[in-house]
Amino acid sequence: MKINITGNKYIDAALALMLFSAAAHMAILFFLAIAWRDIYILNYFNILDVDLLIPYDFNNLASNAAALAVAVLIYIIILKTNKLS
């Protein structure tokens, strides 16, 4: 597998490790959400542990809607600014 993001193989390896770890983390959370029948596990703010910075209960419908909006906004920004050929 050839990964060339920065041109530095050590930084590229670290970025690939972070991407793999994030994907594994999301897969685990997805299966836990199904097993425990708790969709709030997939709340983007919970995944980022925002509650450690801002003391707020992120397990409600409004928070889920806001978390989804933030995640979609970040996705769109990345999509629009990424200049892949």
VENRA-V761352 format. One record per backbone hydrogen bond with DSSP energy under -1.0 kcal/mol. NH is the residue of the N-H (numbers start at 0). CO is the residue of the C=O. Records with the same first field share a line. If there is no record, write none. Layout:
# VENRA-V761352
NH = CO / CO
This chain:
# VENRA-V761352
11 = 7
12 = 8
13 = 9
14 = 10
15 = 11
16 = 12
17 = 13
18 = 14
19 = 15
20 = 16
21 = 17
22 = 18
23 = 19
24 = 20
25 = 21
26 = 22
27 = 23
28 = 24
29 = 25
30 = 26
31 = 27
32 = 28
33 = 29
34 = 30
35 = 31
37 = 32
40 = 37
41 = 38
42 = 39
46 = 42
47 = 43
49 = 44
51 = 48
52 = 49
53 = 49
55 = 53
63 = 59
64 = 60
65 = 61
66 = 62
67 = 63
68 = 64
69 = 65
70 = 66
71 = 67
72 = 68
73 = 69
74 = 70
75 = 71
76 = 72
77 = 73
78 = 74
79 = 75
80 = 76
81 = 77
